[in-house]
Every structure is written in C-alpha cells, then in structure tokens.
Amino acid sequence: MTSYTVEFDDIPGTRVFTASRAKSGYALNQFCMSLMKEANRERFKADERAYLDETTRMSQEQKQAVLDRDYNKMIDLGGQIYFLAKIFATDGLSYLQAVSTMTGMPVEEYQQMMISGGRSPEGWRSIKDGD
C-alpha cells in the first residue's frame, strides 16, 4: 500500500477496495462469481465446506468468513461487495438485509437511516485519533 492508500484504513466503518485488497481477494471474488450458475449454488448449499475446499483457492481465513457469513471480514480479506452479493442472494437475502448485518443494526433501523440520508458526516472521523 502507498502512504496515500494506507490512510483509507483510518476511516471508521469504511473499507476502501484498493488494489491490494483486489489482489488478496481474487479467489474469494471468483468463488462468489461461481454462484452465478445454478448448479454451483446447489452444490454450495448442499455442502458449503466441501464446495469451498474442492473448488476454490481461498485461504482458510476467507473460507471461514464465508461459512460464518461475516461480510465485514470478507471485505477485509479482499471481498468486493458486488461479488459478495452473490453469496447473500444464494442465501435468499436482499441487499438491505445483508448490508444491515454489516452495521449491527436491525434491518428496519438501517433502512430508516438510509432513507433519512445515511449516517451523519459529523462525529467519529479517525480511528487513530479517536475522533
């Protein structure tokens, strides 16, 4: 990472999809794309661990994040949200339902926040500075 892009990690609640994350998440994102095919979705739903072990080159940490449906961890490990959407669609979740889990907010509360214009730009702006 450059000194410029490393600053992105100081933004609270935000994970910027950098070239470094793209590289580390390639296998994870390819797995997500495999779920575009119905046969692959069915194989995955039948035995998630076996599908991940047989068809992907993901790290064990990435595989565990998928099994846990920890979307924040997947993003930290290079997952890109539009690829990750294939996982929650496979699970029958809407984008709203899945993304609300990433905030720790109930769906209705998250939806209302977004309808009201999203999070306030006021408040915590830096992880390292705590403000």
N, C-alpha and C positions, 0 to 999 in steps of 0.2 A: 504494500500500500504506500501511496505517497503521503507526504505530510498533509496535503490537502484532503485526501480521502479518509485518512485516519480520524480527522475531525468529525466525520459523519457519525462515528460510533459514540460521540458525546451528546447526541441529540436524544433526550429521553423518549422512550416509546417508539422510536423510529429506527428502522433498519434499511439503509440505502443499499440497493442492489448494485454493487460495484463489480468491476472486472474480476477482482479476487474472489468474491462470492460466486460469481458466474462459473469460474473455473472449478472451485471446490464443490459446487452443486450440480455439475454436469450430469453425473449418474443419477442423482435424485430427480432432477428435472426430466431426464429421459424416461425414468420409471413412470413419472406422472403422465407423460405423453403416451406411454404404452396403454394407459387406461382409456384411451380414446376408442380402443377396439373392444367390442362387447365380450368376445371370448376371453380377453385378458382380464376384464373386470370380473367375470365369473370365476376365473381361476384364482384371482386375488382374493375375492370374497370367500371362496371355498377354503383356502388355507393361506392366510396372509404371509406368515413366516416362510413357508415353502416357496411361495411365489417370489418373495424378495430374495431368498437365498439362491434360487435357481436362475433367476432372470436378470439380476442387477449386479453392478459392481460398486454399489453403495458401501460406505463404511458401516460398521456395526452401529455406530452412534446415529447415523442417518436412518438406518433401518429401525432402530428403537424409537426414534422420534416419529416415524411413520406409524409404527404399531401403537404408540401412545397417543397419536393424533395431536402431537404437540407442534402446532403450526409455527409458533414463535421459534422453537428450537430448529425446526426445518429451515426457516428463513435464516437463522444464524448460521446454519450449515450449508447455505448456498441455494436453498429453495427459492424460487421466484413465485410470487403469489398467483399469477395467472396459470402457472403449471400446477401449483398445489390445488387449485380449484378442481382439477380432475379427481383428486382424492375425495374432497368433500362432496362432489357431485356423485361419485361412486357410492358414498355413504348416504345419499339422499338428502343432504343438507343444502340449503340455499347459501348463497354468498353471505348474506346477512347473518344467518345462524353461525356459520363457521367463523367469520371475522369477529363476531361478538365474543366468541370464546377466547380470542387472542387478547381482548381487552379486560377480561374478567368481569364483564358487565352482562346482566341478563339481556336477552335479545331486545325486549321492549325498550329498556333503558338506552341501549346502544342506538337503536333505531331512532328514538326521540332525539338523542344528542345529534345525530347526523341530520335529521330533518331541521333541527334548530341551528344548523350551520357548523357542526363539528365541535371539536374541542377548542376552548378559548386559547388564543395566542398568548394570553397573559399567564404568568406562573412559571413553573419549573422549566428552565431553558437549557441547563447544562448539567450533565451527570457529575463531572469532575468538580464543578463549582457548587453543586447542590442548590442551584437557584434557577 
